[in-house]
Amino acid sequence: MASKIHIFRQSAMEAGNPGKYFINPSEKLINMASEWIALEHEDGIEMIFYRAAFKGFPILGKIYYNQAIGDFENMDDECSYIMNTDYLDARKIKGEVTEGFYKVYIPKNKT
């Protein structure tokens, strides 16, 4: 039986599967957890950010095609997240800005 792929790197590490995650958020982004949400859909991951809370802070999505680099803890002093390209197709990312929210949709890799 295949082990579960976690939404966040932190929960994957706690479960003993450090490489089985979709998103690795920075500490700054984790500290603002009440201002954004990540949802897993059958075919992708959706992240929704409350724009007013991030005023003045850019939200950066990062891609490392050598995933071993992205597997390190995201210690950047910014609101960022690293996409795990082992499980997400970051080339097909879609973003949408609405009046109050910034939405990002990252499709899962087809297996």
N, C-alpha and C positions, 0 to 999 in steps of 0.2 A: 504494500500500500504506500502510495506517495505521501510525503509529509506536506502539511499545509503551507501555502505561501501566505505570509503575513502582509498586511498593508504597510506596516512600519518596521524598520530595521530593529528598533528597540525591542519590540515584542518577539521578533524572530530570534534575537539573541537570548531573551529570557526563556524561550522554548527550546534552546539548544540547536537552532538551525540558523546561524548568523547570515548565511547567504540567501535565504529563502524569504525575500521581502520585495515589495514594489517600490516604496518610497523611503528615503533616508532624510528626514527633515533636520535642519540645523537647530541648535539649542535655542536660538532666538525665536525661531518659528514654533518650537515646542512650547516655549514660555508664553506664546500668544494663542494657545490651543483653543481658548474659548471664542476666538475670532475667526476660525476657519474649520472646515470639516473635510475629511477624505472618505469617499464612499466607494466600495467595490461593487462593480456591476459584472455581469457575466462576461462581457467583452472588453472591459476596461476599468480604469480608475478615474473618478471624478473628484476634483478638489474645488471647493467653493470658499472664497475669501471675502470677508466683510470689508469693503473698500475703505470706509471711514476709519477703521482701526489701523490700517496700514498706510495712512496718509503720510507721505514723506519717506516711506520705506519701500523700495522696490522689492518685489517678490521674484526671486531668480530660480528658474528651473535649470538644473545642470545635467549633462549627459557625459558619461565616460564609456566609450566603447570597449575599453579594457576594464571590465567590471570590478576587477580586484582593486583598482584605484578607488572606485566609488564605494567599496565595502568598508572603507575606513570611516570612523565616526566623523560626521559633518560638523566640524568645529568652527566654521566660518562665522564671523561676527556680522551676520546679515540674515535677512529672512530668505532662506534658500532651501531647496530640496534637491536631492540627487535621485534621478530616476534609474532604477535597476534595469538596464537594457537586456538582461538575461530573460526578463519576463514582460517588459513593456516596449512597445514600438514607438520610441520617442520621435521618430521621423514623421509620424502622423499625428502629432499633438495638435489639439484644437483649443483655441482660447476664445472667450467671449466676455466683453465688458458690458454690464448692464448698469442701471442707475445706481444701485447700491452694492453690487457684487462683481467680483472677477472670478470667472469659472474657467477651469482647465479640464480637458478630457484627454486622457492618454490611453490609447487602445492597448490591449494585451497582445503579446506575440501569439501568432497562431502556431499551435503545436501539432 
